[in-house]
């Protein structure tokens, strides 16, 4: 059972996460938050929540900070998640971008890279691998260093590939043993992965994006932070560019400049 002192320390940890990363766990998700912090205690061999709070706030222990951020932000993902949104990308957005020689796409909460590589597969199927490599640049970013590292390897197991059609797996993956498969080198050339905190504004991009995917991440933030992120995304999108969120994350009531197109699909006028 979690005592009063433990709850106070966990709230200190929660406040640190909210202030430093924008990641917010409301009271109704406090048990989930505690479970995720228990992983940090085990991983970093920390005795209790009070010590965890001190290592984060007073000692500024970078290793513990990275582990805490990773545990708090990790959400299981997989290839071809939310087919409804991907169909819009394939059928409406990609054809509209075909006139460009330099197509820039940002997977703004890429986790282990499943989304970025999924988009590369869709583009390779639609355009051909040669044209996709020539025209397309996909950036995947995440706040967690371990998942960015995994993205760069491009190696995935059954839990990530369960919804990937067999013909696409045969075409774009190579078996590497232990039920693991690696993304084809051609797709890995299209995708670049970097660590990035979405709360760190303004975003440091010299060129704007034609399409941004920001799915299954906004619910980690409070409403003010959600609005700030959405407007920052707007600023780094070309006129006429697209924003795709999860079908379960509506941003219509946040009063931004994004124009709704359909469920989970928004566009910048221009």
C-alpha positions as CSV (number, residue, x, y, z in Angstrom):
1,X,0.0,0.0,0.0
2,X,1.2,3.5,-0.8
3,X,1.5,5.7,2.3
4,X,1.0,9.5,2.6
5,X,4.8,10.2,2.3
6,X,5.0,8.0,-0.8
7,X,2.1,9.9,-2.4
8,X,3.7,13.2,-1.6
9,X,7.0,12.0,-3.2
10,X,5.2,10.6,-6.2
11,X,3.4,14.0,-6.7
12,X,6.8,15.7,-6.6
13,X,7.9,13.3,-9.4
14,X,4.7,14.0,-11.3
15,X,5.2,17.7,-10.9
16,X,8.8,17.4,-12.2
17,X,7.6,15.5,-15.3
18,X,4.9,18.0,-16.0
19,X,7.2,21.0,-15.7
20,X,10.2,19.5,-17.6
21,X,8.4,17.5,-20.3
22,X,4.7,18.5,-20.3
23,X,3.8,14.9,-19.5
24,X,0.7,15.0,-17.2
25,X,-0.9,12.2,-15.3
26,X,-4.2,13.3,-13.8
27,X,-5.4,11.9,-10.4
28,X,-7.5,9.3,-12.1
29,X,-4.3,7.8,-13.7
30,X,-2.3,8.0,-10.5
31,X,-2.1,4.2,-10.1
32,X,-0.8,3.8,-13.6
33,X,1.8,6.5,-12.9
34,X,2.9,4.7,-9.7
35,X,3.3,1.4,-11.6
36,X,5.5,3.1,-14.2
37,X,7.6,4.8,-11.5
38,X,8.0,1.3,-9.9
39,X,9.9,0.4,-13.1
40,X,12.3,3.2,-12.6
41,X,12.9,2.2,-9.0
42,X,13.9,-1.3,-10.1
43,X,15.9,-0.2,-13.1
44,X,17.9,2.4,-11.3
45,X,18.1,0.5,-8.0
46,X,16.4,3.2,-6.1
47,X,15.0,2.3,-2.7
48,X,11.8,4.4,-2.6
49,X,9.8,7.3,-4.2
50,X,11.4,9.9,-1.9
51,X,14.9,9.0,-3.2
52,X,13.5,9.0,-6.7
53,X,12.2,12.6,-6.2
54,X,15.5,13.7,-4.7
55,X,17.5,12.2,-7.6
56,X,15.3,14.1,-10.1
57,X,14.9,17.4,-8.4
58,X,17.9,18.0,-6.1
59,X,20.6,15.9,-7.6
60,X,19.6,16.4,-11.3
61,X,20.7,12.8,-12.0
62,X,20.6,12.6,-15.8
63,X,20.4,8.8,-15.9
64,X,17.4,8.8,-13.6
65,X,15.8,11.7,-15.5
66,X,16.0,9.8,-18.8
67,X,14.7,6.6,-17.2
68,X,11.8,8.4,-15.6
69,X,10.9,10.2,-18.8
70,X,11.1,6.9,-20.8
71,X,8.9,5.1,-18.3
72,X,6.3,7.9,-18.1
73,X,6.0,8.3,-21.9
74,X,6.2,4.7,-23.2
75,X,3.1,3.6,-25.0
76,X,3.0,0.4,-26.9
77,X,2.7,0.9,-30.6
78,X,2.7,-1.2,-33.8
79,X,2.9,-1.1,-37.5
80,X,-0.3,0.1,-39.4
81,X,-2.0,1.4,-36.3
82,X,-5.3,3.1,-36.9
83,X,-5.8,2.2,-40.6
84,X,-8.5,4.8,-41.0
85,X,-6.0,7.6,-40.6
86,X,-3.4,5.8,-42.8
87,X,-6.0,5.4,-45.5
88,X,-6.4,9.2,-45.6
89,X,-2.6,9.6,-45.9
90,X,-2.4,7.0,-48.8
91,X,-5.5,8.0,-50.7
92,X,-5.7,11.8,-50.2
93,X,-2.5,13.3,-48.9
94,X,0.2,11.4,-50.8
95,X,-1.4,12.1,-54.2
96,X,-1.6,15.8,-53.4
97,X,2.1,15.9,-52.5
98,X,3.2,14.1,-55.7
99,X,4.0,17.4,-57.4
100,X,6.8,18.2,-54.9
101,X,10.3,16.9,-55.4
102,X,11.1,17.2,-51.6
103,X,8.3,15.9,-49.4
104,X,8.9,16.3,-45.7
105,X,6.9,14.4,-43.1
106,X,7.2,14.5,-39.4
107,X,6.2,11.7,-37.0
108,X,6.1,13.9,-33.9
109,X,5.8,11.2,-31.3
110,X,7.4,8.2,-33.1
111,X,8.0,6.0,-30.1
112,X,9.9,2.9,-31.5
113,X,9.6,4.1,-35.1
114,X,6.7,1.9,-36.2
115,X,4.7,4.9,-37.5
116,X,7.6,6.4,-39.4
117,X,8.4,3.1,-41.1
118,X,4.7,2.5,-41.8
119,X,4.5,5.8,-43.6
120,X,7.6,4.9,-45.6
121,X,6.1,1.5,-46.6
122,X,2.9,3.2,-47.7
123,X,4.9,5.7,-49.8
124,X,7.1,3.0,-51.3
125,X,4.0,1.1,-52.3
126,X,2.3,4.1,-53.8
127,X,5.4,5.7,-55.5
128,X,7.9,2.9,-55.9
129,X,10.9,2.5,-53.7
130,X,13.2,4.5,-56.0
131,X,10.9,7.5,-56.2
132,X,10.2,7.3,-52.4
133,X,13.9,7.4,-51.6
134,X,14.4,10.3,-54.0
135,X,11.5,12.5,-52.9
136,X,10.6,11.6,-49.3
137,X,12.2,12.5,-46.0
138,X,10.5,11.3,-42.8
139,X,11.6,12.6,-39.4
140,X,10.7,10.6,-36.3
141,X,11.1,12.2,-32.9
142,X,10.5,11.1,-29.4
143,X,11.4,12.3,-25.9
144,X,12.7,8.8,-24.9
145,X,16.3,8.1,-25.8
146,X,15.9,4.2,-25.7
147,X,13.0,4.2,-28.2
148,X,14.9,6.5,-30.5
149,X,17.8,4.1,-30.4
150,X,15.5,1.1,-31.2
151,X,14.0,3.1,-34.1
152,X,17.4,3.5,-35.6
153,X,18.1,-0.2,-35.6
154,X,14.7,-0.9,-37.3
155,X,14.4,-4.4,-35.6
156,X,10.9,-5.5,-34.5
157,X,9.3,-8.6,-33.0
158,X,5.8,-10.1,-33.2
159,X,4.0,-7.6,-30.9
160,X,4.9,-4.8,-33.4
161,X,4.3,-6.7,-36.6
162,X,1.0,-8.4,-35.8
163,X,-1.1,-6.2,-38.1
164,X,1.5,-6.0,-40.9
165,X,0.3,-7.9,-44.0
166,X,2.4,-10.9,-44.8
167,X,3.2,-9.7,-48.3
168,X,4.6,-6.3,-47.0
169,X,6.7,-8.1,-44.4
170,X,8.2,-10.3,-47.1
171,X,8.8,-7.2,-49.3
172,X,10.2,-4.8,-46.7
173,X,11.7,-6.8,-43.9
174,X,14.4,-9.4,-43.4
175,X,14.5,-12.0,-40.6
176,X,17.3,-11.6,-38.1
177,X,16.5,-14.5,-35.8
178,X,14.5,-15.0,-32.6
179,X,11.3,-14.0,-34.4
180,X,12.8,-10.6,-35.1
181,X,12.7,-8.7,-38.4
182,X,14.7,-5.7,-39.6
183,X,13.3,-3.0,-41.8
184,X,14.8,-2.9,-45.4
185,X,17.7,-0.6,-45.8
186,X,15.8,1.4,-48.5
187,X,13.2,2.4,-45.9
188,X,15.8,3.1,-43.3
189,X,17.4,5.6,-45.7
190,X,14.0,7.5,-45.9
191,X,13.6,7.8,-42.1
192,X,15.7,9.8,-39.6
193,X,15.2,9.6,-35.9
194,X,16.1,12.2,-33.2
195,X,15.3,12.8,-29.5
196,X,13.0,15.8,-29.0
197,X,10.8,17.2,-26.3
198,X,7.6,18.5,-27.9
199,X,7.2,21.0,-25.1
200,X,10.5,22.7,-26.0
201,X,9.3,25.7,-28.0
202,X,9.8,27.0,-30.6
203,X,10.7,24.0,-32.8
204,X,14.2,24.2,-34.4
205,X,13.4,23.4,-38.0
206,X,14.7,25.4,-40.9
207,X,12.2,23.9,-43.4
208,X,8.5,23.3,-42.9
209,X,6.7,20.0,-43.2
210,X,4.1,19.0,-45.7
211,X,2.5,16.5,-43.2
212,X,2.8,16.0,-39.5
213,X,1.5,13.0,-37.6
214,X,0.9,13.7,-33.9
215,X,-1.0,10.6,-32.7
216,X,-1.6,9.1,-29.3
217,X,0.5,11.7,-27.5
218,X,-1.6,14.8,-26.9
219,X,-3.5,13.1,-24.0
220,X,-0.3,13.1,-22.0
221,X,-0.5,16.9,-21.8
222,X,-2.8,19.4,-20.1
223,X,-5.1,21.5,-22.3
224,X,-2.8,24.6,-22.3
225,X,0.2,22.5,-23.3
226,X,-1.9,20.8,-26.0
227,X,-2.8,24.1,-27.5
228,X,0.7,25.4,-27.4
229,X,2.0,22.2,-29.1
230,X,-0.7,22.4,-31.8
231,X,0.1,26.0,-32.6
232,X,3.8,25.2,-32.7
233,X,3.1,22.3,-35.1
234,X,1.1,24.8,-37.2
235,X,4.0,27.2,-37.5
236,X,6.3,24.5,-38.9
237,X,3.7,23.3,-41.5
238,X,3.6,24.6,-45.1
239,X,0.5,26.4,-46.1
240,X,-2.0,23.7,-47.2
241,X,-0.1,21.1,-45.1
242,X,-1.7,18.4,-43.0
243,X,-2.0,17.4,-39.4
244,X,-3.1,13.9,-38.5
245,X,-4.0,13.0,-34.9
246,X,-5.5,9.8,-33.5
247,X,-9.2,9.1,-34.2
248,X,-9.7,9.3,-30.4
249,X,-8.0,12.7,-30.0
250,X,-10.1,15.6,-31.1
251,X,-8.5,19.0,-31.1
252,X,-11.5,20.9,-32.5
253,X,-12.3,22.4,-29.1
254,X,-8.8,23.7,-28.4
255,X,-9.4,26.8,-30.6
256,X,-6.3,26.6,-32.9
257,X,-5.9,27.7,-36.5
258,X,-6.1,24.1,-37.8
259,X,-9.1,23.5,-40.0
260,X,-10.9,20.2,-39.4
261,X,-11.3,17.9,-42.5
262,X,-12.5,14.7,-41.0
263,X,-12.0,12.7,-37.8
264,X,-8.3,13.0,-36.8
265,X,-7.5,15.0,-40.0
266,X,-6.7,18.7,-40.0
267,X,-5.3,21.2,-42.5
268,X,-3.5,24.5,-42.5
269,X,-5.2,26.9,-44.9
270,X,-3.3,28.1,-47.9
